[in-house]
Amino acid sequence: MRLSMDCKATIKIGPYSRGGYSRCGTQAADHDFKPDCLLKLLGINIPALDENYMYFTESHTTPDFMIDALELLWPSLKSRFNLHTLVINLDNGPENNSRRSQFIKRLVKFGRMASINISLVYYPPYHSKYNPIERVWGVLENHWQGEVLDKVEKVLGLCRTMTWKGENPVVKMVKGVYPTGVRLAKSAMDKLEEFLYRIPGIEKWAVDIPCYCD
C-alpha cells in the first residue's frame, strides 16, 4: 500500500486576519502578536483509497511524532488489509530524510513490530508538489478560507468537515511532548544501515527497510 506523508506549515492559533471570506463575520486583529498556541499538522493520504488522516500536535513535528502518527493509523490498516509492504512518499525534509537517524530507527522498529516491509520513496528538491498529500492541503486551505482560527477545537472541527473526493478525513490530536534534536550516535546509525537497502544510484531517495519477519 502506498502512503503519502507530509507536514503542513505551522498553524497560528489566535484572532488573526487570514484574508479571504469568513462565513461567521468574526472580527480579526489588525496587527501581529504572540499566538495563543502553535499547531503542527501531519497528513497521511492513501491515494488508492482517497482516504486522509490528519494528526495534530502542540509540540514539534519530530521523527517521533511522525512515527507515532503512523502507529496510530496502523491498526486500521491491519484490520482491513493483508499488507506485506508500505511504500511511503515523502519530501526529504530535515526531520524525515533517509539520513535522519531517529526517523530511520523508529521505522526499523515499527517495521519489525508490524511485520511489514517499508519502502521510502522521496521526491527530489522542488518536486514535492507531486506528493499527493500536497493537493489535500490546497483543498483544506480553500475549505477554511478566511476563517479566524482562534481556537484549537475550531481548527480540528474545520478539518473534520472538509471533503476530499466526497470523504471526510480522520482527525486526531496527538498528546505528548516531542523534543527536537533527538539523534543517534554515528556508530548506532552505522549499525542501522545494516538493515537497510539503498537503491544504487539513488541511495538518498529510495530506501527499503525489510522487516525480516520470515
N, C-alpha and C positions, 0 to 999 in steps of 0.2 A: 504494500500500500504506500502511495506517495503522500507525504505531508509537506505543506508549505508553511514555514515559520518566519515570523519577523516581529520586531518590537516597533510600536508606533512612537512618534515623538511624544515627549512628556506633556501631560495634560495639567494645566494650572487650574486649581480649584479656587474660585473667587468671583466677585461680580465684575468680571472683565467683559468689555465690549469686544466681540469677535468678528463683527461685520456680518453682513447677510441679514436674513429675515428671521425675526423671533416670533414664534407663534403666541407667546404669552405677553409680549409687550413689557418685559421686565426692564426696569431702569438699570443701566450699567455704569460703572465708574468711567471717568474720562481721563484717568491717568494710571500709570503702573504703580503697584505697591506689592508688598510681600504677599504671596498667595497663602490661603488657609492651609493647603497641603498640595503635594505634587503626586499625581497618579501616573504610574507606569503601566503600559499595556503590552502584553504579548499575545499575538494572534496565531492560531493554528488553523489552516484551511486544508480541507481534504478535497482536492479537485474532482476526483471520481464521484464523490457523493454530494458535492455542493454543500458541505457542512462546514460551519465555522465555530471555533471555540475561542473565547476571549478571557484571558486571565489577567487580573489587575493586582498590583501591589502598591503600597505606600512607601515601600523600601526601594531597592535598586534592582535593575534588570541584569542580574548577575547570571553566570552559568548555573548556579544552584537554583535560582528562581526558575529559569527556563526548563531545567530537567524536572523540577518539582511539578511544574505545569504538565509536562509530558507524562509524568507518572500519574497525575490526576486523570488524564484522558485515557490512559491505557486500559483500565478495567472495562470501559465501554467498548473499546475496540476488541479486546479479547473475548468479550461475551458474544459479540456479533460475527466475528470473522476468525477463520483459521489461518492466521498470518505467519509467514516464516521470515519476512523481511520488511523493514520500514525504510523507505527512501525519503530522506529529509532534504528539502530545498532550503538553502539559507543564503544570506547576503555577505558572508565572510566578514562580519563586523568584529570589533575588538573583543567582545565577550563570547562569541560563538565560532571563531575561526578554528581551523583544524590544528593550529599550533597552541591553542589556549588550553593549558594543561588541566585546569579544573573542569572545563567543559568535556574534554575527552575522558577524563577519569570518571565523571558521572555517567557518561554514555556507555562506557565499558561496563560499569556496574549495573546500569539499567538493562543493557542487553542480556547480561547473564541472569539477572533476576527474572526478566520476562521471557527468557529462552527465545530470543528473536535476534536475527541479524540486522545490522543497521548500515545503511549506505548514506554517507553525507555527500551531497552534490551542491557545490557552491556556484553562485553567479559571479562572474568577474566584475571588476570595478566599472561603475556606470551602467551596469546591466541589471541591477536588482529590480528595476521596474517590471521585468518579465516574471518575477516571482508572483504567483497567483494571489497571495495574501495582500500584495500591494494594491490590487484592484478593489479588494474589500475595504481598505482604508478610504479609498475615494468615495465609496457608497456610504460609509459611516459619516464622513465629513458632510456629504450632501444631506444626510438624514438629520443631523443635529444643527446644521446650517448655522444661523447666528444665535442659537440658544445660549443664554448665560449659564455657564457650567459652574454654579456656585455651591453645589452640594455633591458629595461623593455618590449618594443614592440617586441623584438625578443623572449623573453620567452613566451609572450602571443601568438605570431604567431606560435611558435612550438607546443604549447598546442593545438591550433585550428586545426593543421594538423595531429596530432596523430589520430589513429583509434582504437576503441575498438569494436571488432566483426563487423567491417565494417562501424562503425558510428563515426563521429567526435563529440567531446564534445562541450557543450556550455561554452564559456569562458567570464568572466566579471571581470572588475576591480571595486572594491567597494571603493568609495571615503569616506573620513571622518577619524577622529582620534578616536582610541579606547584605552582609558586609562586602564591600568591594576589595579588590586586591588579593583575593584568595588564589594561590597558585602553588604548584608542586615544585620541588627542587628539580634541577635538570636530571639528576640521576633517576628520580622517580618517573619523570616523563620519558626518559630513555627506556625504562622498563615497560611503560605502557605501549611504546611504539612496537614492541614485540607482538602485541595483539592486534595491530592494525595492518591493513594492506593499502598502500597508497598507489593509485593507478600511475604507472610510469609515464612521465612527460607532463602530467597534470597533478602531481603529488599534493599540491596545496589545495586543489579544487575538488578532488574526488577521492574519498576515503571510505574503505569498507571496514566494518567492525564486526567480525564473526562472533557469534555467541558461544561457539564450541559446545552446543547443547547435545550433540550426538556423540 
